Amino acid sequence: MTMNTEINQVLAQMRALTQEVSSSVEPKQRVDGGAGFADALAESIDWVNANQSVARDLTQAFERGDENTSLAEVMVAVQKASISFEAVSQVRNELLSAYREVMNMPV
Protein backbone atom coordinates (compact mmCIF):
# COMPACT_ATOMS: atom_id res chain seq x y z
CA MET A 1 0.00 0.00 0.00
CA THR A 2 1.18 3.46 -0.75
CA MET A 3 1.18 6.29 1.76
CA ASN A 4 -1.55 8.18 -0.15
CA THR A 5 -3.85 5.17 -0.11
CA GLU A 6 -3.43 4.77 3.64
CA ILE A 7 -4.07 8.47 4.23
CA ASN A 8 -7.18 8.41 2.04
CA GLN A 9 -8.52 5.39 3.93
CA VAL A 10 -7.98 7.09 7.29
CA LEU A 11 -9.62 10.30 6.04
CA ALA A 12 -12.61 8.36 4.70
CA GLN A 13 -12.99 6.58 8.03
CA MET A 14 -12.75 9.86 9.95
CA ARG A 15 -15.41 11.45 7.71
CA ALA A 16 -17.73 8.51 8.27
CA LEU A 17 -17.19 8.63 12.02
CA THR A 18 -17.74 12.38 12.08
CA GLN A 19 -21.08 11.98 10.36
CA GLU A 20 -22.03 9.14 12.70
CA VAL A 21 -21.13 11.09 15.84
CA SER A 22 -22.78 14.30 14.63
CA SER A 23 -26.00 12.47 13.84
CA SER A 24 -26.09 10.88 17.31
CA VAL A 25 -25.87 14.16 19.27
CA GLU A 26 -27.57 17.22 17.81
CA PRO A 27 -29.03 20.28 19.51
CA LYS A 28 -32.81 20.51 19.64
CA GLN A 29 -34.41 22.76 17.07
CA ARG A 30 -37.40 24.92 18.04
CA VAL A 31 -40.15 25.32 15.49
CA ASP A 32 -42.82 26.98 17.63
CA GLY A 33 -41.07 30.36 17.63
CA GLY A 34 -41.64 30.70 21.37
CA ALA A 35 -38.15 29.80 22.48
CA GLY A 36 -36.50 32.43 24.56
CA PHE A 37 -32.85 33.18 24.95
CA ALA A 38 -32.67 31.29 28.24
CA ASP A 39 -34.12 28.18 26.58
CA ALA A 40 -31.63 28.41 23.72
CA LEU A 41 -28.75 28.83 26.15
CA ALA A 42 -29.91 25.89 28.28
CA GLU A 43 -30.21 23.69 25.19
CA SER A 44 -26.73 24.69 24.08
CA ILE A 45 -25.30 23.78 27.47
CA ASP A 46 -27.15 20.44 27.36
CA TRP A 47 -25.71 19.83 23.88
CA VAL A 48 -22.17 20.53 25.10
CA ASN A 49 -22.74 18.21 28.06
CA ALA A 50 -23.97 15.46 25.72
CA ASN A 51 -20.90 15.90 23.48
CA GLN A 52 -18.62 15.63 26.51
CA SER A 53 -20.44 12.53 27.75
CA VAL A 54 -20.08 10.84 24.36
CA ALA A 55 -16.38 11.71 24.26
CA ARG A 56 -15.84 10.42 27.80
CA ASP A 57 -17.69 7.17 27.08
CA LEU A 58 -15.77 6.56 23.85
CA THR A 59 -12.47 7.33 25.56
CA GLN A 60 -13.21 4.89 28.35
CA ALA A 61 -14.31 2.22 25.87
CA PHE A 62 -11.09 2.66 23.89
CA GLU A 63 -9.00 2.50 27.07
CA ARG A 64 -10.73 -0.75 28.03
CA GLY A 65 -9.74 -2.18 24.65
CA ASP A 66 -13.22 -2.30 23.12
CA GLU A 67 -12.76 -3.59 19.57
CA ASN A 68 -15.77 -1.59 18.33
CA THR A 69 -14.15 1.74 19.26
CA SER A 70 -11.42 3.14 17.05
CA LEU A 71 -8.88 5.79 17.89
CA ALA A 72 -10.18 8.01 15.09
CA GLU A 73 -13.70 7.84 16.52
CA VAL A 74 -12.38 8.84 19.95
CA MET A 75 -10.34 11.70 18.52
CA VAL A 76 -13.30 13.11 16.58
CA ALA A 77 -15.58 12.94 19.62
CA VAL A 78 -13.00 14.59 21.89
CA GLN A 79 -12.37 17.40 19.40
CA LYS A 80 -16.10 17.95 18.92
CA ALA A 81 -16.58 18.20 22.68
CA SER A 82 -13.64 20.58 22.98
CA ILE A 83 -14.87 22.88 20.22
CA SER A 84 -18.43 22.96 21.53
CA PHE A 85 -17.18 23.79 25.03
CA GLU A 86 -14.98 26.57 23.65
CA ALA A 87 -17.93 28.01 21.72
CA VAL A 88 -20.14 28.09 24.82
CA SER A 89 -17.30 29.66 26.80
CA GLN A 90 -16.98 32.43 24.21
CA VAL A 91 -20.73 33.08 24.35
CA ARG A 92 -20.52 33.29 28.14
CA ASN A 93 -17.63 35.76 27.92
CA GLU A 94 -19.57 37.95 25.50
CA LEU A 95 -22.65 37.84 27.75
CA LEU A 96 -20.61 38.91 30.77
CA SER A 97 -19.06 41.72 28.78
CA ALA A 98 -22.49 42.94 27.65
CA TYR A 99 -23.85 42.68 31.20
CA ARG A 100 -20.96 44.75 32.57
CA GLU A 101 -21.48 47.34 29.85
CA VAL A 102 -25.19 47.63 30.65
CA MET A 103 -24.52 47.86 34.38
CA ASN A 104 -22.03 50.71 33.79
CA MET A 105 -24.52 52.78 31.82
CA PRO A 106 -25.75 55.93 33.54
CA VAL A 107 -29.43 55.83 34.42
Helices and strands as residue ranges (DSSP letters): H 3-24, H 37-64, H 71-103
